[in-house]
């Protein structure tokens, strides 16, 4: 049986793995399939296509949605069909009819529920039809010369004389053919030779690699093979006039890592390749590669409990979910696992953030400090919020010396009133932006809180309390008004109240109150919580709920939804409003077909409803939604959007701040986008609004070499 499509089936259990922390976060249970046999798996557009066989021998195409809520049967395959294959939501089955001396093919489309039956005398008993795009190919020996026939279902077939006998000895079997849009690759018996045919060639061209090889698959006009000796992946560009084999990817040979045979898969939606690797101790990893440059986009450790290595098991990857069908005690079972985070993404992000730090400089008290440059450009500007994010990332990675030095740099920028500038010159440690925003100031306190919670180092407790002292001056203390307890945007806007800024202030007061055991801070945080959750709630014309961007401003902004979820989800019993806010944000702020860094057709989120022209993906905000989805237990949604961002990480390791846009937003790698990507690449993920208790604050393995 051949299977040309990426293998995917439905989610049957909620799973989470640990890549960096190397532990399972929750158990799962395999589900028994009510069929005698699973023959193949495929998927497209969020549906699973499973080829199954009943106890009576009847074969069915089964379409199942990812949540298991819908099931539909396609055309039953003829019991005498010789073979079959899946390609996305379509299947091709065939058999040779002795009476009619012709071949019969069934093309079944589960998306349209249509079945096309084709009878053709050139489809003889030895033919092996293959579905490629809108064409069906097969070998025909109905004439004295072997030919390849292709046809589209609604049209008659066309034949291409290939003179296949020239490629083999008289007693050898016909070569195995693989088809592309305008070329054919023939592999002779035992992989002894590899030949390429295309219209621009006169006959066959030998493209046999020098090393002993095994052909894996054809993806996007490229032929991929695997060398037998060192198990590297080779690639042949079939569109090149003089195609040659180049080394595409090799595993870590020093550590004895090998590529599992026949494990290469192509994920059409993300234009990436995935494969399995194994160690001498049989540990396994799922590796996602860029199709363009073989860069490791993601690398997930597969929990040993998953039966992926079981003989006869099928496995599938759809870009966010690994599913395995396997047999045990004459029963077929299926189990699905949604990995979270990625060691490779985390390490690249961390390295990029460290590279943005300034060299250490000595302060008057002889301590060393650093600051950070927020963008990968020549402007050399640091933003206070970005520096706080980087501090949290460095702390989570176990880079406590760097985190401490960055906090020292921020400490040096703190004004006597406890505030911080909105931006600074990282090379000369001086403020650049005179306005003081409550949100940015709260984030520095959050960074100090996170550092102290993780390290038990109280060096910056006074700095944090001074910052809260400034925020207290911005609080509304009149209990008779709607904004009671809320923190104003800043001295320049003392009557404006931002939901986002108040969520930041809640975290700053709440966690400093816990760390200092200060009831007054906890009381202030409770008043802020009431303002956000009770007085900022709104519903639209359809009844969908969300949090307003500001007091008496019902605009829908992304961070007001995602950050509120991150802050309050662990502390609230009733999650109805928080879940509704996430749903509203996804429904109304989602963007598609954006170009982010090196990627096209990216899905993510824009910052606000009605913002800008066209599709825009804001990386920082999208990563915030990923974190919020994970907090809410929506692992599949989280992984879907996380993979969208992870595949767009630049070669340097940074993530562009925004996709191409008409709003003037930066499209170069930024600290904000990269830090939030790093938070989600770890397992468990980082929630900057709620630092882990000290007993759980061990450094993540992203700071350690693999």
C-alpha positions in Angstrom: 0.0 0.0 0.0 1.2 3.5 -0.8 0.3 6.6 1.2 1.3 9.9 -0.3 -0.4 12.2 2.1 0.5 13.4 5.6 -1.0 11.0 8.1 -3.4 12.6 10.5 -6.4 11.4 12.5 -8.7 12.8 15.2 -8.0 13.9 18.7 -9.3 11.3 21.2 -7.7 12.5 24.4 -6.3 15.7 25.8 -2.6 15.2 26.0 0.4 17.3 27.0 4.0 16.4 26.8 7.0 17.8 28.4 9.9 18.5 26.1 12.1 20.8 28.3 10.9 19.5 31.6 10.8 15.9 30.3 7.7 14.8 32.1 4.0 14.2 31.3 1.6 16.8 32.5 -1.5 14.7 32.3 -2.5 11.1 31.5 -4.4 10.0 28.4 -6.4 6.9 27.5 -6.3 5.1 24.2 -9.6 4.6 22.5 -10.6 1.4 20.8 -11.6 1.6 17.1 -14.7 -0.5 16.2 -13.1 -1.9 13.0 -11.1 -5.0 12.4 -8.2 -3.2 10.8 -6.7 0.2 10.1 -5.1 0.4 6.6 -4.2 4.0 6.2 -4.6 7.5 7.6 -4.8 10.9 6.0 -6.2 14.3 6.8 -7.0 17.7 5.3 -8.8 20.9 6.4 -9.3 19.7 9.9 -10.8 16.4 9.0 -9.4 12.9 9.5 -9.6 10.4 6.7 -9.1 6.8 7.9 -9.2 3.8 5.6 -10.6 1.0 7.7 -11.7 -2.6 7.1 -14.7 -4.2 8.9 -14.8 -7.7 10.2 -16.6 -8.8 7.0 -13.7 -7.5 4.9 -15.5 -4.4 3.6 -13.3 -1.4 3.3 -14.6 2.0 4.2 -13.3 5.6 4.0 -14.2 7.2 7.3 -14.2 11.0 7.8 -14.1 12.2 11.4 -13.7 15.7 12.7 -11.0 16.4 15.2 -13.4 16.7 18.1 -15.0 13.4 17.2 -18.4 15.0 16.8 -19.0 14.3 13.2 -18.6 11.0 11.3 -19.4 10.2 7.7 -18.8 7.3 5.5 -17.6 7.6 1.9 -18.1 5.1 -0.8 -17.4 1.6 0.3 -14.3 0.3 -1.6 -14.9 -2.7 -3.8 -14.0 -5.8 -1.9 -11.9 -7.0 -4.8 -9.9 -3.7 -5.2 -6.3 -4.6 -5.5 -4.9 -1.5 -3.8 -5.8 1.9 -2.6 -4.2 5.2 -1.5 -5.2 8.3 0.3 -4.4 11.9 -0.6 -5.9 14.5 1.7 -9.7 14.2 1.7 -9.7 12.0 -1.4 -9.0 8.3 -2.0 -8.3 6.3 -5.0 -9.1 2.6 -5.3 -8.9 0.2 -8.2 -9.2 -3.3 -9.5 -8.8 -5.2 -12.8 -12.1 -6.5 -14.2 -11.3 -9.8 -16.0 -14.7 -9.9 -17.9 -14.3 -6.4 -19.3 -10.6 -6.7 -19.7 -10.3 -3.2 -18.3 -9.4 -1.5 -15.1 -11.9 0.2 -12.9 -11.0 3.1 -10.6 -13.0 4.8 -7.9 -12.1 8.4 -7.0 -13.8 9.3 -3.7 -14.0 12.8 -2.3 -15.2 13.0 1.2 -15.4 16.8 1.1 -18.1 16.7 -1.6 -19.4 13.2 -0.9 -18.9 12.5 -4.6 -17.5 9.3 -6.2 -16.2 9.2 -9.7 -16.0 5.8 -11.4 -13.5 5.4 -14.3 -13.2 2.4 -16.6 -10.1 2.3 -18.8 -8.7 -0.6 -20.8 -5.1 0.7 -20.3 -5.5 0.1 -16.6 -4.2 -3.5 -16.7 -3.7 -6.0 -13.8 -0.1 -4.8 -13.1 -1.0 -1.1 -13.0 -0.5 0.9 -9.9 -2.6 4.1 -10.2 -1.4 7.1 -8.3 -3.2 10.3 -7.4 -1.2 13.5 -7.9 -3.1 16.7 -7.7 -6.0 16.5 -10.2 -4.3 13.7 -12.2 -4.3 10.0 -11.9 -1.2 8.2 -13.2 -0.7 4.5 -14.0 1.7 2.2 -15.9 0.1 0.5 -18.9 1.5 -2.5 -20.8 -1.6 -2.9 -22.9 0.6 -2.0 -25.9 4.0 -3.5 -26.9 5.7 -0.6 -25.2 5.2 0.2 -21.6 3.6 3.6 -21.2 2.5 5.9 -18.5 -1.0 7.2 -18.7 -2.4 10.1 -16.9 -5.9 11.5 -16.9 -8.1 13.9 -15.1 -11.4 12.4 -14.0 -13.5 14.6 -16.3 -11.3 14.1 -19.3 -9.9 11.3 -21.4 -6.4 10.0 -20.7 -3.2 10.8 -22.4 -0.3 8.4 -22.8 3.5 9.1 -22.5 5.8 6.4 -24.0 8.5 5.9 -21.5 10.5 3.0 -22.9 10.7 1.5 -19.4 12.4 -1.8 -20.6 15.5 0.3 -21.1 15.7 0.7 -17.4 15.9 -2.9 -16.3 17.1 -6.4 -17.3 14.6 -8.8 -18.9 14.0 -10.7 -15.6 13.6 -7.7 -13.4 10.3 -6.3 -12.2 9.1 -3.0 -13.6 10.6 0.0 -11.8 8.7 1.7 -9.1 7.5 5.1 -10.4 6.8 8.3 -8.5 5.0 11.1 -10.1 5.1 14.9 -9.9 3.3 17.6 -11.8 5.5 17.3 -14.9 8.1 14.6 -14.2 8.5 11.0 -13.3 11.1 9.3 -11.1 11.8 5.6 -11.6 13.6 3.4 -9.1 14.8 0.1 -10.4 14.8 -3.1 -8.5 16.6 -2.9 -5.1 17.3 0.8 -5.4 20.0 -0.1 -7.9 19.4 2.9 -10.0 17.4 6.1 -10.0 16.1 7.8 -13.2 14.4 11.0 -14.0 12.0 11.8 -16.9 10.5 15.1 -17.8 9.3 16.7 -21.0 12.5 18.7 -21.6 14.6 15.6 -21.5 15.1 13.2 -24.4 14.7 9.9 -22.6 15.8 9.1 -19.1 18.4 10.9 -17.0 20.3 9.0 -14.3 20.2 10.7 -10.9 21.5 7.9 -8.8 23.3 9.1 -5.7 26.9 8.1 -5.2 26.2 6.7 -1.7 23.9 3.7 -0.9 20.5 5.2 -0.5 16.8 4.7 0.1 14.2 6.9 -1.5 11.9 8.4 1.0 9.3 10.7 -0.7 8.6 13.5 -3.1 7.5 16.9 -1.8 7.1 20.2 -3.5 9.1 19.3 -6.7 11.9 17.8 -4.6 12.9 14.2 -4.2 14.1 13.2 -0.7 16.3 10.2 0.1 18.2 8.8 3.0 21.7 7.6 2.9 22.1 4.1 4.4 25.5 4.7 6.2 25.1 7.8 8.3 21.3 8.1 7.8 21.4 11.7 6.5 18.5 13.1 4.5 19.4 14.0 0.9 17.5 16.2 -1.5 17.3 16.5 -5.3 15.7 19.6 -6.9 13.7 18.1 -9.7 13.2 21.5 -11.4 16.9 22.1 -11.8 18.2 21.5 -15.4 21.1 19.5 -14.0 19.7 18.1 -10.8 22.2 16.9 -8.2 21.9 15.4 -4.7 22.7 17.7 -1.8 22.8 16.9 1.9 19.7 18.3 3.5 19.8 17.3 7.1 21.9 15.1 9.4 21.1 14.2 13.0 23.5 14.6 16.0 26.0 11.8 15.1 28.1 12.4 18.1 25.3 11.5 20.4 24.4 8.5 18.2 21.1 10.0 17.1 19.6 8.2 14.0 16.7 9.0 11.7 14.0 6.4 11.8 13.5 4.7 8.4 10.5 5.9 6.3 9.6 8.5 8.9 9.8 11.6 6.6 6.5 13.4 6.2 5.4 16.6 4.5 3.0 19.0 6.2 1.3 20.9 3.4 -0.4 23.6 5.6 2.9 24.8 7.0 5.2 23.7 4.2 7.4 21.8 6.7 8.9 18.4 7.0 8.8 16.2 10.0 10.7 13.0 10.9 11.4 10.8 13.8 14.8 10.5 15.5 15.9 7.8 18.0 18.9 7.5 20.4 20.9 4.4 21.2 18.6 4.1 24.3 15.5 4.1 22.0 14.4 7.6 23.1 12.5 9.2 20.3 12.0 12.8 19.1 9.6 14.3 16.6 11.6 16.9 14.6 10.1 19.6 12.4 12.3 21.0 9.7 12.0 24.0 7.4 11.5 22.8 3.8 13.7 25.6 2.6 16.9 25.3 4.7 16.4 22.3 6.9 16.5 24.5 10.0 15.1 22.7 13.0 11.9 24.5 13.7 10.7 22.3 16.6 12.0 19.3 18.4 9.7 17.4 20.7 10.6 14.5 23.0 8.1 11.8 22.5 6.9 10.3 25.8 8.0 6.6 26.1 4.4 5.7 26.9 3.3 6.4 23.4 3.4 3.2 21.2 4.9 4.9 18.2 7.6 2.2 17.9 5.2 -0.7 18.0 5.4 -2.9 15.0 2.7 -2.2 12.4 1.7 1.1 14.0 0.7 4.1 11.9 1.5 7.6 13.0 0.4 11.0 11.8 1.4 14.6 12.4 -0.8 17.5 11.3 1.3 20.3 12.5 -0.1 20.3 16.0 -1.0 16.8 16.9 0.7 13.4 16.8 -1.7 10.5 16.5 -0.9 6.8 16.6 -3.0 3.8 15.5 -1.7 0.5 16.7 -2.9 -3.1 17.3 -3.0 -4.9 20.6 -4.7 -8.2 21.3 -6.5 -8.3 18.0 -7.9 -4.9 18.6 -7.0 -1.6 17.0 -6.5 1.4 19.2 -5.8 5.1 18.6 -4.1 7.6 20.9 -3.4 11.3 20.2 -0.8 13.6 21.8 -0.5 17.4 21.5 3.0 18.5 22.3 3.6 21.8 24.0 6.7 24.0 23.6 9.9 23.1 21.8 13.4 22.8 23.0 14.9 24.1 19.7 12.7 27.2 19.5 13.4 28.0 23.2 17.1 27.7 22.7 17.2 29.9 19.6 15.0 32.5 21.3 17.1 32.6 24.4 20.3 33.0 22.4 18.8 35.8 20.4 17.6 37.6 23.6 21.1 37.3 25.2 22.6 38.7 22.0 20.5 41.9 22.4 21.9 42.6 25.8 24.5 45.4 26.1 27.9 44.6 27.5 28.0 44.9 31.3 28.7 48.3 32.8 29.7 49.2 36.3 27.4 51.2 38.5 28.6 53.7 41.3 28.0 50.9 43.9 30.5 48.7 42.0 27.7 46.3 40.9 27.5 45.3 37.2 24.4 46.1 35.1 23.1 45.7 31.6 20.3 47.0 29.4 18.8 45.6 26.2 18.2 46.8 22.7 14.6 46.0 21.7 15.0 45.5 17.9 17.4 43.8 15.5 18.3 47.1 13.8 20.7 50.0 14.1 18.4 52.4 16.1 19.6 51.2 19.5 16.5 51.9 21.5 15.3 49.8 24.5 11.7 49.8 25.8 11.1 49.3 29.5 8.4 46.7 28.9 10.7 44.7 26.7 13.5 44.8 29.3 11.0 43.4 31.8 10.0 40.6 29.4 13.7 39.7 28.8 14.3 39.6 32.6 11.5 37.1 33.1 12.8 35.0 30.2 16.4 35.0 31.5 15.1 34.1 35.0 13.0 31.2 33.7 16.0 29.9 31.7 18.2 29.8 34.8 20.3 32.7 33.5 20.1 34.5 36.9 23.3 36.4 36.6 22.1 38.1 33.4 18.6 38.6 34.8 20.1 40.3 37.9 22.3 42.5 35.8 19.3 43.6 33.6 17.3 44.4 36.8 20.3 46.4 38.0 20.2 48.3 34.7 16.5 49.0 35.2 17.1 50.0 38.8 19.5 52.6 37.6 16.8 54.1 35.4 14.2 54.3 38.2 13.3 57.9 39.1 13.0 59.2 42.6 9.2 58.9 42.5 9.5 55.2 41.7 8.6 55.4 38.0 10.5 54.4 34.9 10.8 56.0 31.5 8.8 54.3 28.7 12.1 53.9 26.6 15.8 54.3 27.1 19.1 54.5 25.4 20.6 51.1 26.2 24.2 52.1 25.4 24.3 55.2 27.7 21.7 54.1 30.3 19.6 57.3 30.0 15.8 57.8 29.4 14.5 58.6 25.9 10.7 58.9 26.5 9.5 61.3 29.1 6.0 59.9 29.6 5.3 57.4 32.4 2.9 54.6 31.7 1.4 52.5 34.5 1.6 49.4 32.4 5.3 49.6 31.7 6.0 50.4 35.3 4.0 47.5 36.6 5.9 45.2 34.2 9.2 46.1 35.9 7.7 45.3 39.2 6.4 42.0 37.7 9.9 41.2 36.5 11.3 41.8 40.0 8.6 39.7 41.5 9.3 36.9 39.1 13.0 37.0 39.8 12.5 36.9 43.6 10.0 34.1 43.4 12.3 32.0 41.3 15.6 32.7 43.1 14.6 33.8 46.7 16.9 36.8 46.1 15.3 39.9 47.6 17.8 42.4 46.1 15.1 44.2 44.2 12.3 44.2 46.7 12.8 47.9 47.6 12.9 48.8 43.9 9.6 47.0 43.4 7.9 48.7 46.4 9.0 52.1 45.1 7.5 51.2 41.8 4.2 50.3 43.5 4.4 53.6 45.4 4.2 55.4 42.1 1.3 53.3 40.9 -0.6 54.0 44.2 -0.5 57.7 43.3 -2.4 56.9 40.1 -5.1 54.9 41.9 -8.7 56.0 42.0 -9.5 56.1 45.8 -13.1 57.5 45.6 -15.3 54.4 46.4 -18.4 56.2 45.0 -17.2 56.2 41.4 -17.1 53.3 38.8 -13.4 53.4 38.5 -12.8 52.9 42.2 -9.6 50.9 42.8 -8.4 51.3 39.2 -5.0 52.6 38.2 -4.9 55.5 35.7 -2.8 55.3 32.5 -0.3 57.8 33.8 0.3 61.4 35.0 -0.3 62.6 31.4 -3.7 60.9 31.4 -5.0 60.8 35.0 -8.6 60.1 34.1 -8.0 57.3 31.6 -8.2 53.7 32.7 -6.8 50.9 30.6 -7.9 47.4 31.2 -4.5 46.1 30.1 -2.6 48.4 32.4 -4.8 47.4 35.3 -4.2 43.7 34.7 -0.5 44.5 34.8 -0.9 46.4 38.0 -3.0 43.6 39.6 -0.1 41.2 39.1 2.4 43.7 40.4 0.5 44.4 43.6 -0.8 40.8 44.2 2.6 39.1 43.9 4.5 41.7 45.8 1.9 41.4 48.5 2.5 37.7 48.7 6.3 38.0 48.6 6.3 40.7 51.3 3.3 39.3 53.2 1.8 42.8 52.9 -2.0 42.9 53.3 -2.3 46.4 51.9 -0.9 45.3 48.5 -3.3 42.3 48.5 -6.2 44.6 49.2 -5.3 46.9 46.4 -5.0 44.0 44.0 -8.5 42.8 45.0 -9.9 46.3 44.2 -8.2 46.2 40.8 -9.5 42.7 40.2 -13.1 43.9 40.8 -12.6 46.8 38.4 -11.4 44.6 35.6 -13.6 41.5 35.9 -16.8 43.2 37.0 -16.8 46.8 35.5 -14.9 46.3 32.3 -17.1 43.4 31.0 -19.2 44.1 27.9 -21.3 42.1 25.4 -21.7 42.8 21.7 -24.8 42.7 19.6 -24.6 38.9 19.3 -24.3 38.4 23.1 -20.6 37.5 22.9 -18.7 38.8 25.9 -15.3 40.5 26.2 -13.4 43.0 28.2 -13.4 46.6 27.1 -10.1 48.2 26.3 -10.7 51.0 28.8 -13.3 52.6 31.0 -16.3 53.5 28.9 -14.4 52.5 25.8 -16.0 49.3 24.3 -13.4 48.7 21.6 -12.2 45.1 21.3 -8.4 44.9 21.9 -6.4 41.6 22.0 -4.3 42.1 25.1 -7.3 43.1 27.2 -8.6 39.5 26.6 -5.5 37.3 26.6 -3.7 39.0 29.5 -6.8 39.0 31.6 -7.1 35.3 31.2 -3.4 34.8 32.1 -3.7 36.9 35.2 -7.0 35.7 36.7 -7.6 32.2 35.4 -5.6 30.4 38.2 -7.4 32.5 40.9 -11.1 32.3 39.7 -13.6 29.5 40.2 -15.9 30.7 37.5 -14.1 30.9 34.1 -17.2 31.7 32.0 -16.2 35.3 31.3 -12.6 34.5 30.7 -13.4 31.7 28.2 -15.9 33.9 26.4 -13.3 36.7 26.1 -10.9 34.2 24.4 -13.6 33.0 22.1 -14.6 36.6 21.1 -11.0 37.5 20.5 -10.4 34.5 18.2 -13.6 35.0 16.3 -13.2 38.8 15.7 -9.4 39.4 15.7 -8.1 36.5 13.8 -6.0 37.1 10.7 -4.9 34.8 7.9 -2.7 34.9 4.9 -0.2 37.3 6.5 3.5 37.4 5.8 5.6 37.3 8.9 9.4 37.3 8.6 10.3 34.5 6.2 6.8 32.9 6.2 3.7 33.4 4.1 0.1 32.4 4.8 0.5 32.9 8.6 -2.5 32.7 10.9 -2.6 34.8 14.0 -4.1 37.8 15.5 -4.2 41.6 15.0 -4.1 44.0 17.9 -7.7 45.4 17.7 -10.9 45.3 15.7 -10.7 47.7 12.7 -7.0 48.1 13.1 -5.2 48.8 9.8 -5.8 47.6 6.3 -5.7 44.0 5.3 -4.5 41.0 7.2 -1.9 41.6 9.9 -0.4 39.2 12.5 1.0 40.7 15.6 3.5 38.2 16.9 3.6 39.4 20.5 -0.2 39.5 20.8 -0.5 36.1 19.0 1.9 34.6 21.4 -0.1 36.0 24.3 -3.2 34.3 22.9 -1.2 31.0 22.7 -0.3 31.4 26.4 -4.0 32.2 27.2 -5.3 29.2 25.3 -2.8 26.9 27.1 -3.9 28.4 30.4 -7.5 27.7 29.5 -6.7 24.1 28.6 -7.3 24.7 24.8 -4.1 22.8 23.9 -4.9 22.2 20.3 -5.7 25.8 19.6 -2.6 26.9 21.5 -0.3 24.5 19.5 -1.9 25.5 16.2 -1.0 29.2 16.6 2.3 28.5 18.4 3.4 26.5 15.3 2.4 29.4 13.1 4.8 31.6 15.0 7.6 29.1 15.6 8.0 28.4 11.9 8.6 32.1 11.3 11.5 32.4 13.7 14.3 34.2 11.8 17.7 32.4 11.2 19.1 34.6 14.0 16.5 33.3 16.4 14.3 36.4 16.7 10.7 36.8 15.8 9.4 39.7 13.8 7.3 42.1 15.8 4.5 42.2 13.1 3.7 40.8 9.7 3.9 43.1 6.7 1.4 45.9 7.2 0.3 49.3 6.2 0.3 50.7 9.7 4.0 51.4 10.1 4.5 48.6 12.6 8.0 47.1 12.7 8.5 43.9 10.7 12.0 43.1 12.1 12.8 40.7 15.0 11.9 42.2 18.4 12.4 41.4 22.1 8.7 41.5 22.7 7.8 38.9 20.0 10.8 36.7 20.8 10.3 36.7 24.6 6.7 35.7 24.3 7.6 33.0 21.8 10.2 31.8 24.4 7.5 31.7 27.1 5.4 29.3 25.0 8.4 27.2 23.9 9.0 26.0 27.4 7.2 23.2 29.1 5.5 24.0 31.4 5.0 27.5 29.7 5.9 30.7 31.4 3.0 32.9 32.7 4.6 36.2 33.5 1.5 37.3 35.4 1.8 34.4 37.9 5.3 33.4 38.7 5.7 29.8 39.9 5.9 29.2 43.7 9.5 29.0 44.9 9.3 25.2 45.3 8.5 24.9 41.5 10.9 27.6 40.2 13.7 25.3 39.0 15.4 26.7 35.9 14.2 25.4 32.5 16.5 23.2 30.5 16.5 25.7 27.6 19.6 27.3 29.2 21.5 24.0 29.0 23.0 22.5 25.9 21.2 19.5 24.4 
